[in-house]
C-alpha cells in the first residue's frame, strides 16, 4: 500500500495516455517484463496491463513453485495483455 501511495503522489494528474514500465527482471535463466497503460481520455478510463516472458526454464520454475520437477522441460516464452 505504501508503494502505491508513493506512486500516486509522484505521478502528475493524468489526462491522456500514460504508459509505465512496472517490472523488468531475469527469472530462471530468462527474462520477464511488464508494463501498464492508462487511457484517461475516456470515461471510465481504460487500463491495459502487458507481460512478456522469454526463455524461462519451465522445469526449474515448476520445481521451485509447484513441486513438479520433471513435469515439463524446455523454455517458456510468450506475451499476455489484458484490458
Secondary structure as UniProt FT lines:
FT   HELIX           2..10
FT   STRAND          17..27
FT   TURN            28..29
FT   STRAND          30..39
FT   TURN            40..41
FT   STRAND          46..57
FT   HELIX           58..66
FT   TURN            69..70
FT   STRAND          75..82
//
